[in-house]
Amino acid sequence: MYEPPAASDSPTYRGDDNALIFVDQSVINILKRQKERRDSGRQRLGAAWVDHDLVFAP
């Protein structure tokens, strides 16, 4: 059984900005669809769009 490393062992936890993560293609597809929805909302709202610098936004 796979057990992920403790959070304190994670390169991103230590502040490594060049850390690589590997994700399944299905996750990549979901993230691409999320970006398309976000971009569509941004275009629809124009100047009213408020960017909160979040990774995910509703």
C-alpha positions in Angstrom: 0.0 0.0 0.0 1.3 3.4 -1.0 1.8 5.9 1.8 2.6 9.5 0.8 5.5 11.3 2.5 4.8 13.6 5.4 4.0 17.1 4.4 7.2 18.4 5.9 9.1 16.1 3.5 7.4 17.6 0.5 9.6 19.8 -1.8 6.7 22.3 -2.1 6.5 22.5 1.7 10.1 23.3 1.9 9.6 26.1 -0.6 11.1 24.4 -3.7 9.5 26.4 -6.5 10.8 23.9 -9.1 9.2 20.8 -7.5 7.6 18.5 -10.0 4.3 16.7 -9.4 2.9 13.9 -11.5 -0.8 13.7 -12.2 -3.0 11.4 -14.2 -4.2 12.6 -17.6 -7.8 12.7 -16.3 -6.7 15.3 -13.7 -5.1 17.4 -16.4 -8.3 17.2 -18.5 -10.3 18.4 -15.5 -7.9 21.3 -14.9 -8.1 22.3 -18.6 -11.9 22.3 -18.4 -11.8 24.4 -15.3 -9.5 26.9 -17.0 -11.8 27.1 -20.0 -14.8 27.9 -17.7 -12.7 30.5 -15.8 -11.6 32.1 -19.0 -15.2 32.1 -20.3 -16.4 33.8 -17.1 -13.5 36.3 -17.4 -14.4 37.2 -20.9 -18.2 37.4 -20.1 -17.6 39.8 -17.2 -15.0 41.9 -18.9 -13.9 44.8 -16.6 -16.1 43.6 -13.8 -13.9 40.4 -13.4 -12.0 40.5 -10.1 -8.9 38.4 -10.1 -8.1 37.2 -6.5 -4.9 35.4 -7.6 -6.4 32.1 -6.6 -5.5 28.7 -8.1 -9.2 27.8 -8.3 -12.1 30.2 -8.4 -15.8 29.4 -8.5 
